[in-house]
Amino acid sequence: MAELKFIETEDLDPKMFLCPHCGEEERIGVHSYKERLLKCHGCKLCFSETKGTVFENLHYPMWVVVLILRLLAHGCPRAAIVASFFIDGRTVSAWQAKAGQQGKRIQEEIVCNGQVELGQVQADELRVKTQMGVVWIATAMSVFSRLFLWGEVSTRRDKHLVRRLFDRVAQAAHSTLDHVLVAVDGFAAYPKAIRGALHTKLHTGNPGRPRHLPWPNVHIVQVVKTCRGRKLADLSLRLFQGSHQVVYALIGMSQILAGSINTAYIERLNATFRARMPTLVRRTRNLARTTQLLEHEMFWFGVVYNFCTTHQSLGTTPAMAADLTDHLWSVAELLSLGGPRKSLQGVL
Protein backbone atom coordinates (compact mmCIF):
# COMPACT_ATOMS: atom_id res chain seq x y z
CA MET A 1 0.00 0.00 0.00
CA ALA A 2 3.04 2.31 0.16
CA GLU A 3 2.74 2.95 -3.58
CA LEU A 4 -0.88 4.12 -3.26
CA LYS A 5 0.01 6.44 -0.38
CA PHE A 6 2.73 8.01 -2.54
CA ILE A 7 0.20 8.67 -5.29
CA GLU A 8 -2.11 10.64 -3.05
CA THR A 9 0.64 12.90 -1.63
CA GLU A 10 2.63 13.52 -4.83
CA ASP A 11 3.60 17.16 -5.36
CA LEU A 12 2.67 18.98 -8.54
CA ASP A 13 6.06 20.08 -9.86
CA PRO A 14 5.73 22.32 -12.98
CA LYS A 15 9.32 21.49 -13.98
CA MET A 16 8.15 17.97 -14.82
CA PHE A 17 5.67 19.14 -17.49
CA LEU A 18 5.62 20.70 -20.92
CA CYS A 19 2.69 22.49 -22.53
CA PRO A 20 0.55 20.15 -24.70
CA HIS A 21 -0.66 23.17 -26.71
CA CYS A 22 2.57 24.92 -27.75
CA GLY A 23 5.33 22.64 -26.47
CA GLU A 24 6.73 25.22 -24.03
CA GLU A 25 9.01 23.64 -21.39
CA GLU A 26 10.37 26.52 -19.30
CA ARG A 27 7.49 28.85 -18.48
CA ILE A 28 5.10 26.40 -16.85
CA GLY A 29 3.43 27.26 -13.54
CA VAL A 30 0.82 25.82 -11.20
CA HIS A 31 -2.67 27.25 -11.77
CA SER A 32 -4.53 25.23 -9.11
CA TYR A 33 -3.17 22.70 -6.64
CA LYS A 34 -6.67 21.61 -5.66
CA GLU A 35 -7.76 20.86 -9.24
CA ARG A 36 -4.18 19.89 -10.24
CA LEU A 37 -4.07 22.35 -13.13
CA LEU A 38 -0.99 23.93 -14.69
CA LYS A 39 -0.64 27.04 -16.82
CA CYS A 40 1.66 27.81 -19.71
CA HIS A 41 2.87 31.43 -19.58
CA GLY A 42 3.83 31.20 -23.23
CA CYS A 43 0.40 30.56 -24.78
CA LYS A 44 -1.56 31.54 -21.61
CA LEU A 45 -3.55 28.28 -21.67
CA CYS A 46 -4.24 25.95 -18.76
CA PHE A 47 -4.01 22.16 -18.85
CA SER A 48 -4.39 19.31 -16.40
CA GLU A 49 -1.63 16.87 -15.46
CA THR A 50 -3.67 14.12 -17.16
CA LYS A 51 -4.19 15.94 -20.47
CA GLY A 52 -4.04 13.47 -23.37
CA THR A 53 -3.80 10.38 -21.14
CA VAL A 54 -6.21 7.61 -20.19
CA PHE A 55 -6.81 9.41 -16.88
CA GLU A 56 -8.24 12.53 -18.55
CA ASN A 57 -11.84 13.32 -17.51
CA LEU A 58 -12.11 10.28 -15.22
CA HIS A 59 -13.91 11.05 -11.95
CA TYR A 60 -11.89 8.59 -9.89
CA PRO A 61 -8.45 8.83 -8.26
CA MET A 62 -5.65 7.76 -10.55
CA TRP A 63 -4.59 4.93 -8.25
CA VAL A 64 -8.07 3.36 -8.48
CA VAL A 65 -7.94 3.35 -12.27
CA VAL A 66 -4.41 1.90 -12.25
CA LEU A 67 -5.41 -0.83 -9.80
CA ILE A 68 -8.50 -1.86 -11.79
CA LEU A 69 -6.68 -1.93 -15.12
CA ARG A 70 -3.79 -3.89 -13.61
CA LEU A 71 -6.30 -6.50 -12.40
CA LEU A 72 -7.94 -6.64 -15.83
CA ALA A 73 -4.54 -7.18 -17.48
CA HIS A 74 -3.95 -10.21 -15.24
CA GLY A 75 -7.23 -11.96 -15.89
CA CYS A 76 -9.52 -10.70 -13.13
CA PRO A 77 -13.13 -10.97 -14.42
CA ARG A 78 -15.06 -7.74 -14.71
CA ALA A 79 -17.86 -9.10 -12.50
CA ALA A 80 -15.40 -9.71 -9.64
CA ILE A 81 -14.12 -6.13 -9.90
CA VAL A 82 -17.65 -4.73 -9.85
CA ALA A 83 -18.54 -6.81 -6.78
CA SER A 84 -15.33 -5.95 -4.92
CA PHE A 85 -14.95 -2.24 -5.65
CA PHE A 86 -18.61 -1.25 -6.15
CA ILE A 87 -17.84 0.41 -9.48
CA ASP A 88 -20.44 0.24 -12.23
CA GLY A 89 -19.67 -2.40 -14.85
CA ARG A 90 -20.12 0.12 -17.67
CA THR A 91 -17.46 2.31 -16.08
CA VAL A 92 -15.02 -0.60 -15.90
CA SER A 93 -15.75 -1.43 -19.57
CA ALA A 94 -15.13 2.18 -20.57
CA TRP A 95 -11.79 2.20 -18.74
CA GLN A 96 -10.79 -1.03 -20.43
CA ALA A 97 -11.72 0.39 -23.84
CA LYS A 98 -9.55 3.47 -23.24
CA ALA A 99 -6.70 1.28 -22.00
CA GLY A 100 -7.02 -0.95 -25.06
CA GLN A 101 -6.85 2.04 -27.39
CA GLN A 102 -3.78 3.28 -25.51
CA GLY A 103 -2.19 -0.16 -25.80
CA LYS A 104 -2.79 -0.20 -29.55
CA ARG A 105 -1.18 3.25 -29.92
CA ILE A 106 1.86 2.11 -27.96
CA GLN A 107 2.19 -1.01 -30.10
CA GLU A 108 1.97 1.13 -33.25
CA GLU A 109 4.36 3.85 -32.10
CA ILE A 110 7.00 1.79 -30.28
CA VAL A 111 6.80 -1.86 -31.39
CA CYS A 112 5.72 -1.47 -35.03
CA ASN A 113 8.14 1.35 -35.70
CA GLY A 114 11.06 -0.34 -37.46
CA GLN A 115 13.17 -1.04 -34.36
CA VAL A 116 12.81 -4.80 -33.79
CA GLU A 117 15.40 -7.37 -34.84
CA LEU A 118 12.91 -10.03 -35.86
CA GLY A 119 15.12 -13.13 -36.02
CA GLN A 120 12.56 -15.90 -35.70
CA VAL A 121 8.89 -14.91 -35.93
CA GLN A 122 6.08 -17.28 -35.01
CA ALA A 123 2.39 -16.72 -35.78
CA ASP A 124 -0.80 -18.57 -34.93
CA GLU A 125 -4.55 -18.07 -34.62
CA LEU A 126 -6.96 -18.38 -31.70
CA ARG A 127 -10.51 -19.57 -32.19
CA VAL A 128 -12.83 -17.66 -29.87
CA LYS A 129 -16.52 -18.11 -29.17
CA THR A 130 -18.45 -14.86 -28.75
CA GLN A 131 -22.09 -13.87 -28.52
CA MET A 132 -21.96 -13.22 -32.29
CA GLY A 133 -20.44 -16.59 -33.11
CA VAL A 134 -16.88 -17.72 -33.76
CA VAL A 135 -14.17 -15.03 -34.06
CA TRP A 136 -10.48 -15.48 -34.88
CA ILE A 137 -7.51 -13.71 -33.27
CA ALA A 138 -4.22 -13.93 -35.21
CA THR A 139 -1.07 -13.13 -33.24
CA ALA A 140 2.65 -12.86 -34.01
CA MET A 141 5.74 -12.69 -31.79
CA SER A 142 9.51 -12.42 -32.02
CA VAL A 143 10.93 -15.55 -30.39
CA PHE A 144 14.30 -14.20 -29.23
CA SER A 145 12.80 -11.38 -27.12
CA ARG A 146 9.37 -13.06 -26.58
CA LEU A 147 7.94 -9.75 -27.85
CA PHE A 148 4.27 -9.67 -28.81
CA LEU A 149 4.43 -7.92 -32.19
CA TRP A 150 0.79 -7.53 -33.18
CA GLY A 151 -2.65 -9.10 -33.20
CA GLU A 152 -5.63 -8.94 -35.54
CA VAL A 153 -9.27 -9.82 -34.85
CA SER A 154 -11.66 -11.01 -37.55
CA THR A 155 -14.88 -12.97 -37.95
CA ARG A 156 -13.20 -14.94 -40.75
CA ARG A 157 -10.01 -16.98 -40.80
CA ASP A 158 -8.75 -16.10 -44.27
CA LYS A 159 -5.84 -14.59 -46.20
CA HIS A 160 -6.92 -11.04 -45.38
CA LEU A 161 -6.56 -11.68 -41.63
CA VAL A 162 -3.06 -13.12 -42.08
CA ARG A 163 -2.00 -10.37 -44.49
CA ARG A 164 -3.00 -7.60 -42.07
CA LEU A 165 -1.02 -9.34 -39.34
CA PHE A 166 2.18 -9.60 -41.38
CA ASP A 167 1.86 -6.06 -42.70
CA ARG A 168 2.39 -5.00 -39.08
CA VAL A 169 5.24 -7.47 -38.65
CA ALA A 170 6.93 -5.84 -41.65
CA GLN A 171 6.52 -2.40 -40.03
CA ALA A 172 8.24 -3.66 -36.87
CA ALA A 173 11.33 -4.96 -38.69
CA HIS A 174 14.57 -3.01 -38.23
CA SER A 175 16.10 -4.15 -41.51
CA THR A 176 14.78 -5.70 -44.70
CA LEU A 177 18.13 -7.41 -45.37
CA ASP A 178 18.41 -9.48 -42.18
CA HIS A 179 17.65 -13.18 -42.23
CA VAL A 180 14.13 -13.80 -40.91
CA LEU A 181 12.60 -17.17 -40.07
CA VAL A 182 8.80 -17.31 -40.05
CA ALA A 183 7.31 -20.40 -38.42
CA VAL A 184 3.56 -20.96 -38.80
CA ASP A 185 1.04 -23.78 -38.78
CA GLY A 186 -0.36 -25.54 -41.84
CA PHE A 187 -2.93 -22.87 -42.76
CA ALA A 188 -2.63 -22.55 -46.55
CA ALA A 189 -3.01 -18.74 -46.60
CA TYR A 190 0.22 -18.11 -44.69
CA PRO A 191 2.99 -18.48 -47.33
CA LYS A 192 1.46 -16.16 -49.92
CA ALA A 193 0.43 -13.59 -47.29
CA ILE A 194 3.93 -13.60 -45.76
CA ARG A 195 5.68 -13.14 -49.09
CA GLY A 196 3.19 -10.43 -50.05
CA ALA A 197 3.70 -8.49 -46.82
CA LEU A 198 7.48 -8.77 -46.44
CA HIS A 199 8.51 -6.60 -49.36
CA THR A 200 10.09 -3.23 -50.14
CA LYS A 201 8.48 -0.71 -52.50
CA LEU A 202 10.74 0.47 -55.32
CA HIS A 203 9.79 4.08 -56.09
CA THR A 204 10.99 5.17 -59.53
CA GLY A 205 8.98 8.37 -59.96
CA ASN A 206 6.93 6.85 -62.78
CA PRO A 207 3.13 6.75 -62.57
CA GLY A 208 1.43 3.63 -61.27
CA ARG A 209 2.01 1.32 -58.36
CA PRO A 210 5.67 0.97 -57.35
CA ARG A 211 7.29 -2.40 -57.87
CA HIS A 212 7.35 -4.70 -54.84
CA LEU A 213 10.73 -6.28 -54.13
CA PRO A 214 10.48 -9.33 -51.80
CA TRP A 215 12.88 -9.39 -48.88
CA PRO A 216 15.81 -11.57 -50.00
CA ASN A 217 16.43 -13.46 -46.76
CA VAL A 218 13.00 -14.70 -45.65
CA HIS A 219 12.70 -18.37 -44.67
CA ILE A 220 9.21 -19.82 -44.24
CA VAL A 221 8.50 -23.11 -42.46
CA GLN A 222 5.18 -24.74 -41.64
CA VAL A 223 4.33 -27.16 -38.84
CA VAL A 224 1.47 -29.26 -40.23
CA LYS A 225 -0.55 -31.13 -37.61
CA THR A 226 -3.02 -33.90 -38.40
CA CYS A 227 -5.52 -34.71 -35.67
CA ARG A 228 -7.97 -37.53 -35.12
CA GLY A 229 -10.64 -36.17 -32.89
CA ARG A 230 -8.77 -34.24 -30.20
CA LYS A 231 -5.58 -36.30 -30.42
CA LEU A 232 -2.55 -35.47 -32.53
CA ALA A 233 -2.13 -38.21 -35.13
CA ASP A 234 0.74 -36.89 -37.24
CA LEU A 235 3.19 -33.98 -37.33
CA SER A 236 5.12 -32.96 -40.43
CA LEU A 237 7.56 -30.11 -41.03
CA ARG A 238 7.52 -28.28 -44.34
CA LEU A 239 10.17 -25.86 -45.64
CA PHE A 240 8.20 -23.60 -47.95
CA GLN A 241 10.98 -21.13 -48.72
CA GLY A 242 14.63 -20.74 -47.76
CA SER A 243 17.53 -22.87 -46.60
CA HIS A 244 17.54 -25.64 -43.98
CA GLN A 245 20.98 -24.58 -42.82
CA VAL A 246 19.94 -20.98 -42.17
CA VAL A 247 16.65 -22.08 -40.59
CA TYR A 248 18.39 -24.18 -37.94
CA ALA A 249 20.99 -21.46 -37.39
CA LEU A 250 18.21 -18.95 -36.66
CA ILE A 251 16.50 -21.45 -34.36
CA GLY A 252 19.75 -21.88 -32.44
CA MET A 253 20.18 -18.12 -32.10
CA SER A 254 16.62 -17.29 -31.04
CA GLN A 255 15.76 -20.17 -28.69
CA ILE A 256 17.40 -20.79 -25.33
CA LEU A 257 17.63 -24.50 -26.12
CA ALA A 258 18.30 -25.26 -29.76
CA GLY A 259 15.67 -27.60 -31.15
CA SER A 260 13.66 -28.48 -34.20
CA ILE A 261 11.22 -26.39 -36.21
CA ASN A 262 8.22 -25.59 -34.01
CA THR A 263 5.50 -23.10 -33.11
CA ALA A 264 5.75 -23.76 -29.38
CA TYR A 265 6.51 -20.16 -28.36
CA ILE A 266 3.48 -18.57 -30.00
CA GLU A 267 1.32 -21.37 -28.63
CA ARG A 268 2.58 -20.57 -25.12
CA LEU A 269 1.83 -16.89 -25.66
CA ASN A 270 -1.68 -17.73 -26.86
CA ALA A 271 -2.14 -19.94 -23.80
CA THR A 272 -1.21 -16.91 -21.66
CA PHE A 273 -3.76 -14.86 -23.61
CA ARG A 274 -6.41 -17.44 -22.78
CA ALA A 275 -5.42 -17.44 -19.11
CA ARG A 276 -5.51 -13.64 -18.73
CA MET A 277 -8.41 -12.68 -20.99
CA PRO A 278 -11.68 -13.94 -19.45
CA THR A 279 -13.43 -13.79 -22.83
CA LEU A 280 -10.96 -16.35 -24.25
CA VAL A 281 -11.37 -18.96 -21.52
CA ARG A 282 -12.93 -22.12 -22.91
CA ARG A 283 -16.49 -22.80 -21.76
CA THR A 284 -16.70 -19.38 -20.18
CA ARG A 285 -19.85 -17.39 -19.46
CA ASN A 286 -17.93 -14.13 -20.05
CA LEU A 287 -18.46 -14.19 -23.82
CA ALA A 288 -17.41 -11.08 -25.72
CA ARG A 289 -20.21 -9.09 -27.32
CA THR A 290 -18.18 -7.41 -30.05
CA THR A 291 -14.89 -7.83 -31.89
CA GLN A 292 -13.98 -4.34 -30.66
CA LEU A 293 -14.08 -5.57 -27.07
CA LEU A 294 -11.79 -8.46 -27.96
CA GLU A 295 -9.36 -6.07 -29.64
CA HIS A 296 -9.28 -3.79 -26.59
CA GLU A 297 -8.60 -6.71 -24.27
CA MET A 298 -5.93 -8.14 -26.57
CA PHE A 299 -3.95 -4.90 -26.93
CA TRP A 300 -4.20 -4.01 -23.25
CA PHE A 301 -2.93 -7.42 -22.19
CA GLY A 302 -0.31 -7.41 -24.96
CA VAL A 303 1.22 -4.07 -24.01
CA VAL A 304 1.30 -4.97 -20.29
CA TYR A 305 2.95 -8.27 -21.25
CA ASN A 306 5.57 -6.45 -23.36
CA PHE A 307 6.47 -3.58 -21.06
CA CYS A 308 5.37 -4.43 -17.50
CA THR A 309 5.94 -8.20 -17.17
CA THR A 310 9.32 -9.75 -16.46
CA HIS A 311 9.68 -12.95 -18.48
CA GLN A 312 11.08 -15.74 -16.34
CA SER A 313 13.43 -17.17 -18.98
CA LEU A 314 14.75 -13.72 -19.96
CA GLY A 315 15.02 -12.00 -16.60
CA THR A 316 13.70 -8.82 -18.25
CA THR A 317 10.57 -7.68 -20.02
CA PRO A 318 10.19 -8.54 -23.72
CA ALA A 319 10.45 -4.84 -24.60
CA MET A 320 13.78 -4.59 -22.74
CA ALA A 321 15.07 -7.74 -24.45
CA ALA A 322 14.16 -6.18 -27.81
CA ASP A 323 15.97 -2.91 -26.87
CA LEU A 324 12.78 -0.88 -27.09
CA THR A 325 13.18 0.47 -23.56
CA ASP A 326 15.78 0.47 -20.79
CA HIS A 327 13.56 -0.14 -17.74
CA LEU A 328 10.56 -2.01 -16.40
CA TRP A 329 7.46 0.10 -17.00
CA SER A 330 4.66 0.53 -14.48
CA VAL A 331 1.04 0.29 -15.54
CA ALA A 332 0.65 3.96 -14.65
CA GLU A 333 3.51 4.80 -17.02
CA LEU A 334 1.72 3.02 -19.87
CA LEU A 335 -1.50 4.89 -19.14
CA SER A 336 0.30 8.26 -18.87
CA LEU A 337 2.16 7.99 -22.19
CA GLY A 338 1.22 10.85 -24.50
CA GLY A 339 0.51 13.26 -21.66
CA PRO A 340 2.28 16.51 -20.70
CA ARG A 341 4.87 14.91 -18.39
CA LYS A 342 8.47 15.12 -19.62
CA SER A 343 9.51 11.92 -17.85
CA LEU A 344 7.14 9.01 -17.34
CA GLN A 345 9.44 6.72 -15.34
CA GLY A 346 8.11 6.42 -11.80
CA VAL A 347 4.87 8.32 -12.48
CA LEU A 348 3.06 6.42 -9.73
N, C-alpha and C positions, 0 to 999 in steps of 0.2 A: 504493500500500500504506500510505500515511500514515494513511488513514482507519481501516484495520483496526487499526493500532498504537494509535490513540487509543481505540478501543473497549476493548482489553484493559487499558488503564491508567486508565480513567475512575474518578474518585473517587465514592464513594457519599455524596452530600450529602443529609442528611435534610430540608433546607430546600426541596428540589425536589419533595417528595412530600406527598401528603395521604392520610389513612387511608381505604382502600376500604370499611371496615366502618362507621365512624361519621362520616366526613367531616372529622375533626379535621385542622387545618393546622399548628398551632403546636407542639404537644407530640409531635413525631415524633423518635425517636432511632434509632441504629444498633444492632441486636441482634447481628448477626454479619457482619463484613466478608468472611469466608471464604465463607459461604453466601449473602452479599448479601441479608440479611434486615433489615427495619426493624421497629420496635415503636412502637405508639401508646400513649402514657402516659395517654390519655383512657379508652379502652376496654380497655387492657391486652392487646391482641391483636397478634400478629406477622403480617407479610405480606412477600412478596418484591417486588422491584422490577418483576417481570414479571407480577404479579397481574392477571388479567383481560385479558391480551394474548395474541397468538399465540405468544409465547415461553414462556408458562407451561407448566411440566412437560416442556419439551423438554430432552433430555440432550445438547445440542450447544451450543457457544458461539453467542452471538447473531449474531456477524458471519458465521458459516457459514450460518445460516438466512437472513439477509438476502441474502447472495450468491447462494444457490441460488434463492430466490424472485425475485430481480431477473433472473436468467438465464431462469427460466420465463416471466416477464412479457414478455421480448423474444424469445421463440420458440425457445429452446434445447430440443431434445427431451429427454425424461426419460432415455432410454437413454444419451445423451451425458453427462449429469450423473452417472449411476450409474457409468459407465466412468471418468470423470475424477476423481471425488471419493471413490469406493469407499463410497458410502452406499447402503443397501438401497433398492430401487425402491419398496417399500411405505412406507418412511419419507418419501421424496420426495413420494409421492402424498398421504400424510397431511398433510404441510406445505402442499401446494397446496390441499387441501380446507379447512384452517383459514384459509389466506390468502383463499380464495374467499368463505368465510363472512364474514370481516372486510370484504372489499370490498363485499359486498352490504349489510352494516350501514352502512358509510360512505355508500353510494349512497342508502340509505333516510333516514339521519339528516341528511345535508348537502345532497345534490343534490335528492332528492324531499321537500323540506321547505318548499315555498312561497317560495323565494328567487330563482328564476331568471326573468329577463325572456326569455320564449320567442322572441318575434319570428317568425322562420321556423323551423319544425320539419320535418324530413324523416325518413321511416321507410321501412324496407325489410325483406326477409326473406332469410336465408341457408339454402340447402339443403345439409344435411350428411349424409354417409354414415357410419353407425356400425355396430357389430357387431350391433345390433338391427334395423337397417334405416335408412330415411331419417328424419331429424329436422330440424325447422325452428327457426331462431333469428331472432326478430323484434327489431330494434333501432330506436332513435329517438335523434336528436341535435338540439341547437339550433345552427343554422348560424352565427349571429353569433359565438358563443364557441367553436364546434367542440366543445361539451360533449356527451359521451355521457350521455344522460339515463337510459336503462334498456334492459334486454333481457329477453326471455322465451324459454324453450325449451319446445318441444312436439313430440310425435310427429305432430301433425296441423296443417296449415295451414288454419285456419278462423277464423270470427268471434270465437271465444273467445280465441284467441291474440292477435289484434289488440286486442280490448277490454281484456285485461289489460295490454297494453303502454301503451295510452293512458290507462288509469286512473292509471298511475304518472306519465305526462306531466302529467296534470291536477294531481297532487299537487306537482309541481315548480314549477308556475306561480306567479309572484308576485302577479298580479292577474287576475281573471276578466273585467275590462273592457277590457284592452289588446287591440289588434288582433293576431291570431295567424294566420299563414299555415301551413297544413299541406300539404306536398307529398309525394305517395306514388305508387306505381306503379298499374297498372290492376286490381289485385286487387279484386274486387267487394265484399268484406267491409269495406273501409276506410271509406267514407263513413258508413255507419250506425254503425259502432263508434266513429268519431271523435265524431260528434254525440251518441252515447249517453254517452261518457265525459266530454266537456267540458261539464259542467253544474254548476249550483249547486242545492243542496237548500233548499227553502223550508219551514222548520219553523214550523208554525202552532199547535202544541200540541194539535191534534186527533188522534184515533187514526188509525192507518193509515200507509201510506208517504207521506213528504213529497213534495210536488210538485217535479219536476225542471225547472229553468229553464235552457235552453240558453244558453251564453255568446253575447252579442249580436254579437261582432266576430270570428267565426271564418270564415276563408276556406279552402276546400278545393279543391286542384287535383290532377289525376291526369295522370301521364305514361304513356300507353298505348303499349307497344311491340309490334309484330308481327314475328315472326321466321320465316324460312324456313330450316329446319335450324338452323345456328349463326349465321347472318347476319341482321342487322337489315334487315327489308324495309320497315317503315313506322313512323313515330313521330307520334303525335297528342297534343295537349294539350287537356285537358278541365277547364273550370271547373265544379266541382260545386256550389259554394256561395260567395257573396261577390261582390266587385267587382273587375273587371280593374284599375281604377285603383289601388286599395289594394294588390292583389297585387303589381303591379310596383313600387309604392313600398316595400313591405316587402322585395322582392328587392334593390332598390337600397340599402337600409339595412343588410341583413344580409350581403351578399356584397361582397367587396373590389372585384370588377369586376362592375358591373351587367350582367345578361344576361337570358335568357329563363327561363321556368318549367323547372325541372329537378330531378333527384334525384341530381345528381353528387356532392354532399358526403357523403351517407349511403353511396353506393356506394364512395367512397374510404375511408371509415371501415371498411366491411365488408371491403374489400380489405386494410386493415391488420390486421383481425381474422384474416383467412386467413393473412397472412404471419407473425403472431406466435403463433398457436395451432396447434400441430402437428396437432391432431385435425381442423382445418378445411382443411388443405392437400389439394388435389385429388390423387387417386391416391396417397394416403399409405398407409403400413402402420401408422401410429399411430392406428388407429380407436378412437374412444371406446367404452367398454363400457356406460356409462349416461348418461342425460340429466343426472344430478346432477353427473357429472364435467364435462360441457360447461358447465353453469351455473357451477361453481367457476372454470373456466378463463376464462369470459367476464367474470365480475365482477372477478376478479383483474387481468386485462389492462385492463378498462375503468377501474378506479379508478387504476391506475398511469398510464394514458393521460391521465386527467383531472387528476391532482394532481402527477405526477412527470415529465411529459414536456412539454418546451417545443415548442410548435407553431411551425413555421418561418414561416408567414405571419402569425402573431400576435405573435411575440417573447415570449410568455408561455405558461403552461399554460392549458388550457381553463378550469380552475377559477378561475384568477386573472382571466381575461377575463370570466367570469360573476360576478365579485365575491363568490365563495364563500370565498376565502382571500386573504391578502396576500403570500404567499411561495411559493417552489418547495418542495414537500415532498420529503423523502427517503423511500425505501422503508421504512426503519426507523421513521420517523414514522408511516406508515400502519399498520404492524404493531403499534405501541405505543399507538395510539389506544384509549381506554377503560381504560387502566391507571392506576396511582396517581400518575403524574408530573403536576405542575401545568402545566409547559410541555413541549411535545413538539418544538418547533423545535430542530434540532440534537441529537437524541437520540443518533445515532451519527455 
